[in-house]
């Protein structure tokens, strides 16, 4: 059992020097400085802990020098380094946990301390996003990253980082039953033996041959059920490889879903958190009435032990709130997130529409937007539907991580709108579409301003015109891209206008490997070229060369199921 910690500050008692000897169970606050961490305790004393791995010149810029980590992100990187790349980033969504984790890898490597090979476990839909961020911030080495797409993939050795979805890892870890007779039971008429079944787990040879030294687990709350196959695979991976460096990330506050964090806390601090039952009874409080959660679940921290719990995990857990660190950021920022399409049925539908486009392109030399408009509408609808599950989990996470912030979701097709409405029904989303008249729009906007209303789904074109009062929301999520950047900016301006008091975050989901990605690259290039010259008035529908290029690109880049 871990020894209790006491304050060692020197005090004078009746003329005699001695230590304070107050048990450090309550930390009033802590500050991270350039040189170390200062913990201020309730007894009035403070403790200074110097940075153990402070690297004076570590780089916080992207590889091309165009982006730079924010000060609070640098603090997070240093926090991980101080803990020998063992730690838990609990920052709220949108604060760049991915960047901090990847830069911690880079700095550790630059310091010539072993950290690779590293396994990065993420949700399947964000694999390419992580690969893109790795190449932006960490390394462009061809042997830098390898994406493991499924359990049948061959895994070549020699790469620094291997990206894998959580469910793919499960397919690499198999169980083998081992039976033994270990108990004899005496019955009334006869005696018989009771056979106890125990399980051992085996890791696939290709994966085991890599010899991993570190693991990064994003959205680590996904391993919330210790008995699930996914979680067992994760635990066995960490144990059998004897992983030296474990870095976890999740923005869902521990105080809100406490039981779900047993697995990562146990892996980081097995001495203080050795078992699930012990964790529950020592630190948590059992729900006695259902409030959207399972009855009798252990979902909240015991308020009487909250400060003691924070002190215990403060060595390896750090959390920053959005309203604490976003004050100095620009009033408006636009970011893009790559999403993978994983549904085989949707992939097949998408590829069939691409085949139709290819046939139209060969049959007609001077093809126009009107020749392929129906095909493009089908493709966009398929892509939008494919993103719905990712949007659902993303929005749910956002609402859990923020106490009072609202989010607006921009869509184009009715099918996507209705699917999202059904998935998010628990949050009673308001919907504004092109069918609403001015009076109906006004009524819904007024309703959205009420504190308990947190989600609105809008048709991007309908929401971008004649809609005022959306400044109550500063988080915008666009699911389906428009052909014209001007239409998207008009939608964003509904939120970023006079009356807005907080920085506006505009996030776009881009379906990797689809025409969504092609159109995104083209629109952003046109936005850059035309933005300061002729007013950003380029439109895909009127650009014959762009249409032909799009078809050629899409045919070559058909999706693989």
WOVENZI-V376252 format. One record per pair of residues at least 12 apart in sequence whose ideal C-beta (glycine too) atoms are under 10 Angstrom apart, sorted by the first residue. I is the first residue (numbers start at 1). GAP is how many residues later the second one is. Records with the same first field share a line. If there is no record, write none. Layout:
BEGIN
I: GAP / GAP
END
This chain:
BEGIN
1: 270 / 271 / 273
2: 267 / 268 / 269 / 270 / 272 / 310
3: 268
4: 19 / 20 / 21
5: 18 / 19 / 20 / 42 / 306 / 307 / 310
6: 13 / 14 / 15 / 16 / 17 / 18 / 19 / 37
7: 12 / 13 / 14 / 15 / 16 / 17 / 32 / 34 / 35 / 36 / 37 / 38 / 39 / 40
8: 12 / 13 / 14 / 16 / 37 / 39
9: 12 / 13 / 32 / 34 / 35 / 36 / 37 / 38
10: 35
11: 32 / 33 / 34
20: 21 / 23 / 24 / 25
21: 22
22: 19 / 20 / 21 / 22 / 23
23: 18 / 20 / 285 / 288
24: 15 / 17 / 18 / 19 / 21 / 23 / 284 / 287 / 288
25: 16 / 17 / 280 / 282 / 283 / 284 / 285 / 286 / 287
26: 15 / 16 / 17 / 280 / 281 / 282 / 284 / 285
27: 12 / 13 / 14 / 15 / 19 / 20 / 280 / 281 / 283 / 284 / 285 / 287
28: 12 / 13 / 14 / 15 / 16 / 18 / 279
29: 12 / 17
30: 16 / 17 / 19 / 280 / 281 / 284 / 288
31: 15 / 44
32: 17 / 19 / 39 / 40 / 42 / 43 / 44 / 46 / 47 / 50 / 286
33: 15 / 17 / 18 / 42 / 45
34: 17 / 20 / 22 / 40 / 41 / 44
35: 13 / 14 / 15 / 16 / 19
36: 12 / 13 / 14 / 15 / 16 / 18 / 42 / 46
37: 12 / 13 / 14 / 38 / 41 / 42 / 45 / 277 / 278 / 281
39: 272 / 275 / 276
41: 270
42: 265 / 269
49: 33 / 266
50: 32
51: 27 / 28 / 30 / 31
52: 26 / 29 / 30 / 31 / 32
53: 25 / 27 / 28 / 29 / 30 / 31 / 32 / 54 / 55 / 58 / 60
54: 24 / 27 / 28
55: 22 / 23 / 26 / 52 / 53 / 55 / 56
57: 53
58: 16 / 19 / 20 / 23 / 45 / 46 / 48 / 49 / 50 / 52 / 53
59: 44 / 47 / 48 / 51 / 78
60: 13 / 14 / 17 / 39 / 40 / 43 / 46 / 47 / 77
61: 42 / 76
62: 37 / 41 / 71 / 73 / 74 / 75 / 76
63: 43 / 72 / 73 / 74 / 75 / 76 / 77
64: 72 / 76
66: 70
67: 32 / 69 / 70
69: 27 / 30 / 31 / 34 / 68
70: 25 / 26 / 29 / 30 / 255 / 256 / 258 / 259
71: 254 / 257
72: 19 / 23 / 24 / 28 / 246 / 248 / 252 / 253 / 254 / 256
73: 16 / 18 / 22 / 23 / 24 / 26 / 27 / 30 / 247 / 252
74: 26 / 29
75: 25 / 243 / 245 / 250
76: 13 / 15 / 19 / 20 / 21 / 23 / 24 / 25 / 27 / 28 / 173 / 242 / 243 / 244 / 249
77: 12 / 22 / 23 / 24 / 25 / 26 / 27 / 28 / 29 / 30 / 31
78: 22 / 26 / 29
79: 21 / 25 / 236 / 237 / 238 / 239
80: 20 / 21 / 23 / 24 / 25 / 27 / 28 / 165 / 167 / 236 / 238
81: 22 / 23 / 26 / 27 / 30 / 32
82: 233 / 234
83: 21 / 162 / 163 / 164 / 185 / 232 / 233 / 234 / 235
84: 24 / 29 / 31 / 160 / 161 / 232
85: 16 / 19 / 20 / 22 / 23 / 28 / 30 / 33 / 128 / 129 / 131 / 159 / 160 / 161 / 162
86: 128 / 157 / 158 / 159 / 160 / 161 / 162 / 181 / 182 / 183 / 229 / 230
87: 13 / 14 / 17 / 158 / 159 / 160 / 161 / 162 / 181 / 228 / 229 / 230 / 231
88: 129 / 132 / 158 / 159 / 160 / 161 / 162 / 166 / 173 / 176 / 177 / 179 / 180 / 181 / 225 / 228 / 229 / 230 / 231
89: 12 / 15 / 127 / 129 / 131 / 158 / 159 / 160 / 161 / 162 / 228 / 229 / 230 / 231
90: 130 / 158 / 159 / 160 / 161 / 162 / 163 / 164 / 171 / 223 / 227 / 228 / 229 / 230 / 311
91: 158 / 159 / 160 / 227 / 228 / 229 / 230 / 231 / 233 / 234 / 310
92: 159 / 160 / 161 / 227 / 228 / 229 / 230 / 231 / 232 / 233 / 234 / 305 / 306 / 309 / 310 / 313
93: 157 / 158 / 159 / 229 / 301 / 304 / 305 / 306 / 307 / 308 / 309 / 312 / 382 / 412 / 414
94: 157 / 228 / 232 / 235 / 239 / 241 / 304 / 307 / 308 / 381 / 409 / 411 / 413
95: 156 / 224 / 225 / 226 / 227 / 229 / 230 / 231 / 234 / 306
96: 37 / 41 / 229 / 239
97: 119 / 121 / 122 / 150 / 151 / 152 / 153 / 154
98: 22 / 24 / 28 / 31 / 32 / 34 / 35 / 36 / 39 / 118 / 120 / 151
99: 34 / 37 / 38 / 39
100: 37 / 147 / 149 / 218
101: 17 / 19 / 29 / 32 / 33 / 36 / 37 / 115 / 116 / 117 / 146 / 147 / 148
102: 16 / 18 / 28 / 31 / 32 / 33 / 34 / 35 / 36 / 37 / 59 / 114 / 145
103: 34 / 35
104: 34 / 110 / 112 / 141 / 143
105: 13 / 15 / 29 / 32 / 33 / 34 / 55 / 56 / 109 / 111 / 140 / 142
106: 28 / 31 / 32 / 33
107: 31
108: 106 / 137
109: 29 / 30 / 51
113: 132
114: 99 / 100 / 130 / 131
115: 45 / 46 / 98 / 99 / 129 / 130 / 132
116: 28 / 43 / 44 / 45 / 46 / 94 / 95 / 96 / 97 / 98 / 129
117: 29 / 40 / 41 / 42 / 43 / 44 / 45 / 93 / 94 / 95 / 96 / 97 / 98 / 124
118: 27 / 41 / 42 / 43 / 44 / 45 / 92 / 94 / 95 / 96 / 97 / 98 / 125 / 127 / 129
119: 29 / 42 / 43 / 44 / 45 / 50 / 88 / 91 / 93 / 94 / 95 / 96 / 97 / 98 / 118 / 119 / 122 / 124
120: 14 / 25 / 27 / 41 / 42 / 43 / 44 / 94 / 95 / 96 / 97 / 98 / 127
121: 41 / 42 / 43 / 44 / 45 / 46 / 47 / 48 / 94 / 95 / 96 / 97 / 98 / 99 / 101 / 102 / 109 / 112 / 113 / 116 / 127
122: 41 / 42 / 43 / 44 / 94 / 95 / 96 / 97 / 100 / 127
123: 42 / 43 / 44 / 95 / 96 / 99 / 216 / 217 / 219 / 267 / 270 / 271
124: 25 / 26 / 40 / 41 / 42 / 43 / 44 / 215 / 216 / 217 / 218 / 266
125: 40 / 212 / 213 / 214 / 215 / 216 / 217 / 261 / 262 / 264 / 265 / 268 / 269 / 384 / 386 / 387
126: 37 / 39 / 92 / 93 / 211 / 212 / 213 / 214 / 264 / 268 / 386
127: 18 / 20 / 21 / 22 / 36 / 37 / 38 / 41 / 211 / 212 / 213 / 215 / 385
128: 19 / 35 / 209 / 210 / 211 / 212 / 382 / 383 / 384 / 385 / 389
129: 34 / 89 / 207 / 208 / 209 / 210 / 211 / 380 / 381 / 383
130: 15 / 17 / 31 / 33 / 86 / 88 / 208
131: 13 / 14 / 15 / 16 / 30 / 32 / 207 / 381
132: 13 / 204 / 205 / 206 / 380
133: 205
134: 26 / 27 / 29
138: 22 / 23
139: 21 / 22
141: 18 / 19 / 20
142: 17
143: 13 / 15 / 16 / 17 / 18
144: 15 / 16 / 17
145: 14 / 15 / 16 / 17 / 18
146: 12 / 13 / 14 / 15 / 16 / 17 / 18 / 64
147: 12 / 14 / 15 / 16 / 17 / 18 / 21 / 193
148: 14 / 15 / 16 / 17 / 20 / 21 / 23 / 24 / 58 / 59
149: 14 / 15 / 16 / 19 / 191 / 193 / 411
150: 14 / 15 / 17 / 18 / 21 / 22
151: 13 / 16 / 17 / 18 / 19 / 20 / 21 / 22 / 23 / 53 / 55 / 56
152: 16 / 19
153: 15 / 18 / 19 / 53 / 54
154: 52
155: 17 / 49 / 50 / 51 / 52 / 53 / 54 / 55
156: 50 / 54
157: 49 / 52 / 53 / 54
158: 52
159: 51
161: 53 / 55
162: 45 / 48 / 50 / 53
163: 53
164: 43
165: 65 / 175 / 177
166: 51 / 52 / 53 / 54 / 56 / 57 / 64 / 65 / 67 / 68
167: 55 / 62 / 63 / 66 / 175
168: 65
169: 34 / 35 / 38 / 46 / 48 / 60 / 61 / 64 / 65 / 67 / 68
170: 58 / 59 / 60 / 61 / 62 / 63 / 64 / 67
171: 33 / 58 / 62
172: 30 / 31 / 32 / 33 / 34 / 35 / 36 / 61 / 64 / 65
173: 28 / 29 / 30 / 31 / 34 / 56 / 57 / 59 / 60 / 61 / 62 / 63 / 64 / 67
174: 26 / 27 / 28 / 29 / 30 / 55 / 59 / 62
175: 24 / 25 / 26 / 27 / 54 / 57 / 58 / 61
176: 23 / 24 / 25 / 26
177: 20 / 21 / 22 / 23
178: 18 / 19 / 20 / 21 / 22
179: 16 / 17 / 18 / 19
180: 15 / 16 / 17 / 18
181: 12 / 13 / 14 / 15
182: 12 / 13 / 14 / 16
183: 12 / 13
199: 33
200: 36
201: 31 / 32 / 34 / 35 / 36 / 38 / 39
202: 34 / 38
203: 30 / 33 / 34 / 37 / 38
207: 30 / 34
208: 29 / 32 / 33
210: 31
211: 30
212: 25 / 26 / 28 / 29 / 30 / 31 / 32 / 33
213: 28 / 29 / 30 / 31 / 32
214: 27 / 29 / 30 / 31 / 32 / 33
215: 19 / 22 / 23 / 26 / 28 / 29 / 30 / 31 / 32 / 33 / 52
216: 29 / 30 / 31 / 32 / 33
217: 17 / 20 / 21 / 29 / 30 / 31 / 32 / 33 / 46 / 47 / 50
218: 29 / 30 / 31 / 32
219: 29 / 30 / 31 / 32 / 33 / 174 / 178
220: 14 / 26 / 27 / 28 / 29 / 30 / 32 / 40 / 41 / 43 / 44 / 45 / 47
221: 27 / 28 / 29 / 30 / 31 / 33 / 36 / 39 / 40 / 42 / 43 / 176 / 179
222: 12 / 28 / 38 / 41 / 171
223: 12 / 25 / 27 / 37 / 38 / 39 / 40 / 41 / 44
224: 28 / 33 / 35 / 36 / 37 / 38 / 39 / 40
225: 34 / 35 / 37 / 38
226: 33 / 34 / 36 / 37 / 40 / 49 / 50
227: 49
228: 35
231: 31 / 32
232: 31
234: 29 / 30 / 33
235: 28 / 31 / 32
238: 25 / 26 / 29
239: 28
243: 24
246: 18 / 21 / 22 / 70
247: 21 / 69
248: 13 / 15 / 16 / 17 / 19 / 20 / 68 / 69
249: 15
250: 14 / 69 / 147 / 151
251: 68 / 69 / 71 / 146 / 147 / 149 / 150 / 151
252: 144 / 145 / 146 / 148 / 149
253: 48 / 66 / 68 / 147 / 148 / 149 / 150
254: 29 / 46 / 47 / 55 / 56 / 59 / 63 / 65
255: 44 / 45 / 46 / 48 / 51 / 54 / 55 / 64
256: 43 / 44 / 45 / 144 / 145 / 147
257: 36 / 40 / 41 / 42 / 43 / 143
258: 21 / 22 / 25 / 26 / 27 / 39 / 40 / 41 / 42 / 43 / 44 / 51
259: 17 / 20 / 21 / 24 / 25 / 27 / 28 / 34 / 35 / 38 / 39 / 40 / 41 / 42
260: 37 / 38 / 39
261: 12 / 18 / 52 / 56
262: 13 / 14 / 15 / 16 / 17 / 18 / 21 / 22 / 36
263: 13
264: 52 / 53
265: 14 / 18 / 44 / 47 / 48 / 51 / 52
266: 12 / 13
268: 45 / 47 / 48 / 49
269: 43 / 44 / 46 / 47 / 48
272: 37 / 40 / 41 / 43
273: 39 / 40
276: 22
277: 21
279: 19
280: 17 / 18
281: 17 / 21
282: 20 / 23 / 26 / 27
283: 15 / 18 / 19 / 22 / 23 / 25 / 26 / 29 / 30
284: 13 / 14 / 15 / 16 / 17 / 18 / 21 / 25
285: 13 / 14 / 15 / 16 / 17 / 18 / 19 / 20 / 21
286: 12 / 13 / 14 / 16
287: 12 / 13
292: 134
319: 82
321: 80 / 81 / 82
322: 79 / 80 / 83 / 152 / 153 / 180 / 181 / 183
323: 79 / 80 / 81 / 82 / 179 / 180
326: 148 / 176 / 177 / 179
327: 175 / 176
328: 175
329: 174 / 176
330: 173 / 174
331: 143 / 165 / 169 / 171 / 172 / 173
332: 142 / 144 / 160 / 161 / 163 / 164 / 168 / 171 / 172 / 173 / 174
333: 163 / 170 / 171 / 172 / 173 / 174
334: 142 / 144 / 154 / 155 / 158 / 170 / 171 / 172 / 173 / 174 / 190 / 193
335: 170 / 171 / 172 / 173
336: 142 / 145 / 170 / 171 / 172 / 173 / 174 / 181 / 184 / 188
337: 53 / 57 / 140 / 170 / 171 / 172 / 173 / 175
338: 171 / 172 / 173 / 174 / 175 / 178 / 179 / 182
339: 44 / 47 / 48 / 50 / 51 / 52 / 55 / 140 / 169 / 170 / 171 / 172 / 173 / 175 / 177 / 178
340: 46 / 47 / 50 / 171 / 172 / 173 / 174 / 219
341: 41 / 42 / 44 / 45 / 46 / 49 / 170 / 171 / 172 / 173 / 175 / 218 / 220
342: 44 / 47 / 48 / 219
343: 39 / 42 / 43 / 46 / 218
344: 215 / 216 / 217
345: 37 / 41 / 216
346: 36 / 37 / 39 / 40 / 213 / 215
347: 35 / 39 / 166 / 167 / 211 / 212 / 213 / 214
348: 34 / 211 / 213
349: 29 / 30 / 32 / 33 / 36 / 37
350: 28 / 29 / 32 / 33 / 36 / 161 / 163 / 164 / 165 / 204 / 208 / 209 / 211
351: 31 / 203 / 204 / 207 / 208 / 209 / 210
352: 26 / 30 / 206
353: 19 / 21 / 22 / 23 / 24 / 25 / 26 / 27 / 28 / 29 / 162 / 201
354: 21 / 25 / 160 / 161 / 197 / 200 / 201 / 202 / 203 / 204 / 205
355: 20 / 200 / 203
356: 16 / 18 / 19 / 22 / 23
357: 14 / 15 / 18 / 19 / 21 / 22 / 158 / 190 / 193 / 194 / 195 / 197 / 198
358: 193 / 194 / 196 / 197 / 198 / 200
359: 16 / 196
360: 12 / 14 / 15 / 191
361: 186 / 187 / 189 / 190 / 191 / 193 / 194
362: 189 / 193
365: 183
366: 178 / 182
367: 177 / 180 / 181 / 184
368: 173 / 174 / 176 / 179
369: 114 / 170 / 171 / 172 / 173 / 174 / 175 / 177 / 178
370: 171
371: 176
372: 175 / 178 / 179
373: 168
375: 176
376: 107 / 139 / 143 / 164 / 165 / 171 / 174 / 175 / 178
377: 35 / 36
378: 35
379: 132 / 135 / 136 / 137 / 175
380: 32 / 33 / 36 / 100 / 101 / 102 / 103 / 131 / 134 / 135 / 136 / 139
381: 31 / 32 / 33 / 34 / 35 / 99
382: 31 / 33 / 34 / 129 / 132
383: 30 / 33 / 96 / 97 / 98 / 126 / 127 / 128 / 131 / 132 / 133 / 134 / 136
384: 27 / 28 / 29 / 31 / 32 / 33 / 35 / 36 / 95 / 96 / 97 / 125 / 127 / 132
385: 28 / 30 / 31 / 34 / 35 / 94 / 95
386: 30 / 125 / 128 / 130 / 173
387: 24 / 29 / 32 / 33 / 92 / 93 / 122 / 123 / 124 / 129
388: 23 / 27 / 28 / 29 / 30 / 31 / 32 / 34 / 35 / 36 / 91
389: 30 / 31 / 34
390: 89 / 119 / 121
391: 18 / 20 / 25 / 28 / 29 / 32 / 33 / 66 / 86 / 88 / 118
392: 27 / 28 / 30 / 31 / 32
393: 30
394: 13 / 15 / 83 / 113 / 115
395: 12 / 14 / 25 / 28 / 29 / 32 / 34 / 59 / 60 / 62 / 80 / 82
396: 27 / 28 / 30 / 31
398: 56 / 57 / 77 / 79 / 109
399: 25 / 27 / 28 / 55 / 56
402: 52 / 73
404: 47 / 48 / 50
405: 49 / 68 / 69 / 70 / 97 / 100
406: 42 / 43 / 45 / 47 / 48 / 49 / 50 / 64 / 66 / 67 / 68 / 69 / 89
407: 17 / 20 / 22 / 47 / 48 / 49 / 50 / 66 / 67 / 68 / 69 / 70 / 98 / 100
408: 21 / 22 / 24 / 40 / 47 / 48 / 49 / 50 / 55 / 62 / 64 / 65 / 66 / 67 / 68 / 69 / 70 / 83 / 84 / 86 / 87 / 98
409: 12 / 15 / 20 / 22 / 46 / 47 / 48 / 49 / 51 / 54 / 66 / 67 / 68 / 69 / 70 / 98 / 100
410: 46 / 47 / 48 / 49 / 50 / 51 / 52 / 53 / 54 / 66 / 67 / 68 / 69 / 70 / 71 / 72 / 78 / 81 / 82 / 84 / 96 / 98
411: 20 / 22 / 46 / 47 / 48 / 49 / 52 / 66 / 67 / 68 / 69
412: 47 / 48 / 49 / 50 / 66 / 67 / 68 / 69 / 70 / 75
413: 46 / 66 / 67
414: 19 / 20 / 21 / 45
416: 41 / 43 / 63 / 64
417: 12 / 14 / 15 / 16 / 40 / 41 / 42 / 62 / 63
418: 13 / 15 / 39
420: 35 / 37 / 59
421: 34 / 36
424: 31 / 33
426: 29
427: 25 / 26 / 27 / 28
428: 24 / 25 / 26 / 27
429: 19 / 24 / 25 / 26 / 27 / 28
430: 13 / 14 / 15 / 17 / 18 / 20 / 23 / 24 / 25 / 26 / 27 / 28
431: 13 / 24 / 25 / 26 / 27 / 28
432: 12 / 13 / 16 / 24 / 25 / 26 / 27 / 30 / 31 / 35 / 38
433: 24 / 25 / 26 / 28 / 29 / 30
434: 25 / 27 / 28 / 29 / 31
435: 24 / 27
436: 22 / 23 / 26 / 27 / 30 / 31
437: 29
438: 28 / 29
441: 17 / 21 / 22 / 24 / 25 / 26 / 27 / 28
442: 24 / 25 / 26 / 27
444: 12 / 14 / 23 / 25
445: 18 / 22 / 23 / 24 / 25 / 26 / 27 / 28 / 49
446: 23 / 26
448: 21 / 22 / 24 / 25
449: 20 / 21 / 22 / 23 / 24
450: 22
451: 21
453: 19 / 20
454: 19 / 21
455: 18 / 22
456: 14 / 16 / 17
457: 20 / 22
458: 12 / 18 / 20 / 33 / 36
459: 21 / 32
460: 16 / 18 / 19 / 20 / 21 / 22 / 27 / 28 / 30 / 31 / 32 / 34
461: 21 / 26 / 27 / 29 / 30
462: 29
463: 13 / 27 / 28 / 31 / 32
464: 18 / 22 / 23 / 24 / 25 / 26 / 27 / 28 / 29 / 30
465: 22 / 25 / 26 / 29
466: 28
467: 24 / 27 / 28
468: 26 / 29 / 31
469: 25 / 30
470: 21 / 23 / 24 / 25 / 26 / 27 / 29 / 30
471: 23 / 24 / 25 / 26 / 27 / 28 / 29 / 30 / 31 / 33
472: 23 / 27 / 28 / 29
473: 21 / 22 / 27 / 29 / 31
474: 21 / 22 / 26 / 27 / 28 / 29 / 30 / 31 / 32
475: 20 / 27 / 28 / 29 / 30 / 31 / 32
476: 12 / 15 / 16 / 18 / 19 / 20 / 28 / 29 / 30 / 31 / 32
477: 28 / 29 / 30 / 31 / 32
478: 13 / 14 / 28 / 29 / 30 / 31 / 32
479: 28 / 29 / 30 / 32
480: 28 / 29 / 31 / 36
481: 27 / 28 / 29 / 30 / 34 / 35 / 36 / 38 / 39 / 42 / 59
482: 37 / 41 / 57 / 58
483: 36 / 39 / 40 / 55 / 56 / 57 / 58 / 59 / 60 / 63
484: 39 / 42 / 43 / 52 / 53 / 54 / 55 / 56 / 57 / 58
485: 37 / 38 / 39 / 40 / 41 / 42 / 43 / 45 / 46 / 51 / 52 / 53 / 54 / 55
486: 37 / 41 / 44 / 49 / 50 / 51 / 52 / 53
487: 52
488: 18 / 20 / 35 / 39
489: 17 / 38 / 42 / 47
491: 15
492: 12 / 14
508: 12 / 15 / 16
511: 48
512: 45 / 47
513: 41 / 44 / 45 / 46 / 47
514: 40 / 43 / 44 / 45
515: 35 / 36 / 38 / 39 / 42
517: 36 / 37 / 40
518: 28 / 31 / 32 / 33 / 34 / 35 / 36 / 39
519: 21 / 27 / 31 / 34 / 35
521: 32
522: 16 / 18 / 21 / 24 / 27 / 28 / 31
523: 15 / 17 / 23
525: 13
526: 12 / 13 / 14 / 17 / 20
END
